Every structure is written in structure tokens, then in C-alpha cells.
Amino acid sequence: MARERGLYRRKDSPYWWIDVVLPCGQRVCRSTRLKDKDAANEYLINLKASAHKALRDGVPTEHSWREAVVRYLAENSGKRTLQADIDNLKKLDPFLGELNLKQVNMDAIWPFIHLRQTEHRVANGTINRALEVVRRILHLARDEWNWVERFSKLRMLKEPKQRVRFLQREEADHLLEELPKHLCPVVQFALSTGCRMGEIVNLEWRRVDLDRRVAWLDHGTTKNGEGRGIPLNNDAVLALRECVGKSRQWCFTFGGKRMDRVGSAWKRALIRAGITEFRFHDLRHTWASWHVMSGTSLQELMELGGWKSYEMVLRYAHLAPEHLSTAASRIERKMEIVELNPTKTLR
């Protein structure tokens, strides 16, 4: 337990600050927003008195937003996208830092949203990533930590639906022709398996069985942190066989070392192939689109791609409307086609 310091001054603030451990064990470290020492000392006395009364009467202690942030970061120290959460929480702190959890609502967050929209000119999707962190922390505070009984609903901002960018077969073939030799197997493997860049460059030979035509992604190497098996089709097997003997550990290498990114060679190949507005991750969209257009069900696609939510694969549903043709025919009129030369009529 931290040592109680009571009142103190900070060089970067005109106010008195408190650092105290309350009778319930809660540590409070925040600004009093008071410049007068006597007034700040009275604030501290009242805070302790309220805490004693709450403990005596069985009233739950109000936890601060910053306490929740500290606990969230501690419990998620191994999260792959933790740095993005930290960046968002730093941006939110000037607006939520002095609040308790019950005060965190859309009114409190609106100044943050307005600033990001008007001055920083960021997209609604970027703002929503920050709001998602807030919502996650509030859910944990209610459902797991029992710090609050309820919290105000947070509404996500409307995001424009983005077109799924994928390559036609001819475009993919042209791109493969323009790629340098060390990148061809990487891109071919991505088009054949739908694996993300990080999953590909971290693939080790000990996780590949070419005879059984399967590969395994380790826990912690996928986006959701869970491992999964990858069935290897002919194209994927051929891509891997091109890399055999180049490294004892890593499947995909450059100069004998593990490849950590595709680099500028990828961008130059796109230019030579005449392909614009295309990212490496769009190879995954291409793989998924080809699957759906070839008859793979959305449920099968979800399992192949390692998506946890069915909603994530619905973006590809429009590419194969024929899977609803049976349902569409259920209400059609029963008509026969009568051949009349030179036209056809219905009766």
C-alpha cells in the first residue's frame, strides 16, 4: 500500500494536490482545484470523513476514472494493441481525468469528440476507437470489478461503410509477375490462406506440416491473440516449398533473416502493376472475396479466417447473391415458357 502523503504542491500546477489512502484501501491522488492551503486541507478532511462514514454505513466507495484506467492497463499489459489504448486514454485524460466513473457519460465525452472532429480533423472511426476503450473500461468496472452498478450508454459515431478492396484474378497474376523474388511467396501465401502480414512473417517451420498440408498459428501471433490452424491448398504449399532451405526457423525470409515487413519493394511492384489504393491487408480481403464468389459459405469463411464475429464476414455477403436464389424462388409464380418464333412469352 502506498504511503499517505496528504497535501502537496506540484511545480506544474497552481493547485494543492492530495495523495491519500482512504480507510477502504482506495488510493486517491488528484488535484483539489483549490489554491488556498486551508481550503485544500478542509477538502482533504471532508474526503476522509466521507470515506469513514461510507465504510461505517456500508456505502460503496466511488471510484475515479483514473483508478479504472490504471487497473485496466495493469490487467491488459500483454494486449497486442495496448499502445493504441494508451494513446487514446492519454487524449481522453484532460476530459475524464477528474471524474468518477458515474460521471463518465456522453456529456463528459462530447468536448473530446468536438475537439477531435473540428481541430484535429480525424475521422469518426478514429474517434470510435477511443470510445470503445471507454466503453470497455466501464463494462469491466460494472461486470467484473463491481465498482459501479450501472453507467450511461455511450453512443458510437456513425462511420461510412467502406468498399471492400480486392483484386481480380488477372490483377493478382500481374502483381505476382512484378514482385521481387523474395516477396512472391509471401503474397502468394497471403492470397492462398488469408493470413495477415504479422501472421505470415512470424510463421516458423516447426508450425508447418507440408505432408498433411496444414500450418498452425501460435497463440499471441494472431490479431485476437488466439492460435488457429491453417489448411494449405496447392498454391500455399507451392509458396512454402519455394522457401524451403533458406532458414531453419523462419518460413519467409530476406537475406537469410526473418522478414518483418514487405517494405518499399511492395509499393514499387504495385506501381509497376498499375494497382492503386491497395494495402497488403487487402490481400486478405481478396482471399475472402474469392472464396465467397467461389461458393464458400460465410460460416466456413469465418472459421477459415479466424474471425470471432459473424458480422465481420457479412461485408463479403453481397459478392455471392446466388446463395439466396432458392429463397427468392419460393414466391415466384409458376409459369411455363412457350416458344413462339421468334420471341418467347409467358403464360
N, C-alpha and C positions, 0 to 999 in steps of 0.2 A: 504494500500500500504506500502511496506517495506521501511524503512529508507535508504536513499542513504549513502553508506559508502565510496565510491570511492576506492582508492588503500589501500591494506593492505597485511601484510605478514602472512603466516601460519607456524607453527612450523614444520610441516611435509613436507614442500616444499621449495626449494631454490628460487622459482619464486615469483614475485609480482602477487597478485590476485586482481580482481575487483569485486565489488558488487554495481551495479548501476541500477537505474530505468530510462530507456530512455524516451524521450518525448512521444512516442507512448503508454507508460504504460508497456512496456515489461521490466521485471527484468532480468538482465544479471549478473550471478555470475560464474566466471570461471577464470582459470589461464591465464595470459598474455604470459606465456612461456618466460618471459624476467626477467633477474636478475638485470639489471640496473634500478634504480628508475626513472631516467629522461626518459629513453626509454619507460618504462611502462606507465608513465604519458602521454607521447605523444600518445601512443597507445589508452589510455582512451579518450583523447581529440579528436582523429580522429574517434573513435567509436561514440562519442556523435555527432560530426559534420555530420557523415554519416547518423545518425538517424534523425537529424534535416532536412537534405536535403531530405531524403526519405519521411518524413512526409509532407514537403512542396510540393514535386513533386508528391505525391500520389503513391510512390513506396512501395510495400508491404514489411514489415519487415521480415527478415529471422529469423525463429525460430530455436532454438537449439534442439538437440536430448534430452537433459536432461529436457528441458521445456516440451517436449512432454511426457516424462516418468512421470514427476510429475503430469501432468494433467490426464494421463491415470490411474495412481494409485488412484488419488482422485476420478475420476468418477466411478471406479470399486471397491470401498472399500468394497462392500458387496459380491464380487465374491467369490465363494466357493474355487476356485483354485488359489486365488490371491497370496498365499505364494509361489507357484511354479513359478508364473510370476516374483515375486520379486527376487527369487533366480536366475532365468535366466537373468534378467536385471542387476543384480549385476555382473554376469560373463561377460556380454556384455559391461559394462561401460568402462573398460580400452581401448576398441577398438572403441567405438562410442561416448564416453562422451564428447569429444571436438569438435564434428562435428555439423553442422547444418543439418536440415532434407534433404536438397537437396544433401548432400554429402553421405547419407546413401545408399550404394549400395553393390553389391556382392564383389567388390574390397575391400571395407572397412571392410566387414564382413569375408572375406576369412582368415585373420590371426586368428580370433577366431575359425573358423571351423578347420583350420590346427592344432591349439593347442589342441583342444578337441579330434581330431582324433589321433594325434601322441603321445602326452604326457599323456593326461588323459584317452585315450583308451576307449572312450564312443561310443556307437552305433550311427548310423546315425539318428535313431528315436529320441534319446535323444537330438541331435543337432537340429533336425527339430522342436522340441517343443519350443526351443528358437527362431528359425527363424520365427515361427508362431506368436510369440508375437511381433517381429519387424514388420512383415507384417501387423498385426492388428493395431498397432500404426500408421503406415504410411497411412493405409486406413482411419483411423479416422481423421488424420491431413488433408487429402485431401477432404474427403467426408462430414465431419461434422464440423471441426474446420476452414476450409478454410485457412490453414496455408501454404499449397503448392498446386500448380496447377497439378503437376504430380510427380511421383517418379519412380525410376528404378525398374524393375521387380526383385523379389527375387526368386531364384530357390531352391526348396526343394531338399534335398539329396535323393538318391534312397534308399528305405528301402526294405529289403527282405520280401516277403509275408510269413506270419506265418500260420502254420497249425492250424485250429480250433480244440481245445482240448475239447472233450466231452465224456461222459460215455455211455456205452451200458446199457440197462435196467438192466441186470444181475449185472453189476458192481455197479450201483446205489443202488440196493437192498442190495448187500453185504455191501456197505458203511453204509447204514442206520442201518444194524444189528450191526455194530461195534461202532457206535456213542454212547456217553453217553446220558442219558435220556433227559437232558435239550437241547441238540443240535439237536435231531431228528426232532422236529417240525420246527426248523429253516431251516434245509437242505431240508426237505420235502416241505416247503413253497417256498423255492428258486427254487426247481425243478418243482413246480407246477405253478409258476407265472412269473419266470424270473426276479424277483426283485433283486436288488443289496444288498450287505450286509448293507450299510447305510440305505437304504430304509426299510429294514426288521427290524433292531434293533430300528429304530425310529417310528415304526408303533404303534399307540395308538388305544385303543378300541373304542374311540369316532369316529374313522375313519373306523370302520368296521360294516357292517350290514350282519350278518350271515343269516338272513331270506331272504334277497334279493340277497345274495351271491355276494357281492361287497365290495371293500375296496377303500379308496381314499388316495393318497399320497399328503401331503401338499406341497404347493409352498415352495421351498427352501430345501426340503428334497431329491429331485432327482438330478441326475447329471447335467441336463441342467437348474435346478432351477425352472422348471415349474411343477405344480401338474398334476396328471393324475389318472384316475380311473382304478382299477384292478378287472377284473372279476374273481371270485373264483370258481374253479372246485371242484369236490368232494375231491380230495387229499388236496387241500388248506384249505377247510372247516374243514376236519378232523385234520389237523395240528393245526389250530387255536383252535378247541374245546379242544385239549389236554392242552391248556394253560389257559383256562377259570378258573377264580378264583384265579390265582396266583398273580395278580396285578390288581388294579383298573384302572391304567392308561396305562401301557405298555403291549403289547401283548406277547413279548418274553422276558423272564427274567431268571436270575440265582441267586439263593439265595434271591429271593424276590425283587431284584433290576434290573433295565434295563440292558440288556446285551449290552456292547459296542463293543465287538469283539468275535470271536469264540475261540481264544487263542490256547494253545498248545494241548488241547484235540482234536481239529480238526486234527492236524498234526499226532497225535498218532493213531487216527482212520484210517487215510489214510494208514499209515504203516501197521496196522493190516489187512486192506482190500487188501493190495498189490497194491495200486494205486499210481503211481509215476507221477511226473511232472504235478501236478494238483493243481490249486488255487481255492479259494472259488468262485472267479468271473467266473471260468469255469463252475460253475453250471448254470449260465445264458446262456453260450454257449450250454450247454447240453439241456436246456429247448428249446432254439431256434432251435437246430438241430432236436430234437424230433418232434417239430411242423412241420418243413419243410418236414421231412421224412414221416409224417402222412398226408400230403396233404394241410397244411395251406399255403396260398399264401404269397409271400413276402410282398405284400401290407398289408395284415392282420397282419403279424408278426411285421411290422414296427409300426403299431398302438398299438398292444398289448405290445410291448417292450418300447414304448415311444421314439423311435429313430426319429430324425428330418430329417435325410438324408436317401434317398433310398440306397445310396452307402453303408451304414453301414450294411444293411441286405443282400447285394449281396454276402458276404462271405459265406453265407449258401446255395446259389443257386445250387451249384454243388451236394448237397445232395439229390436233387429231380429232376433228369433229365427227369423223365417221364412227367413232365408238358409241355415239348416241343414235346412230341411224336406225337401229332396231327399235329403240324407244320412240323415235319420231314416226315410224311407220305404223304404230299401234292405232292411230286415229285417222289414218288415210282412208279415203273412200275406195271401195272395192270396184275397180274399173278394169275393163279389158281394152286392149289396143286393137283397133280394127284397121287393117291395111287397106287404104284407098290410094289408088295411083293418081297423082304422085305424092299425096300427102297422107298424114296419119291423123285420125280423130279418136276421141274418147267417147265411150257410151256406157 
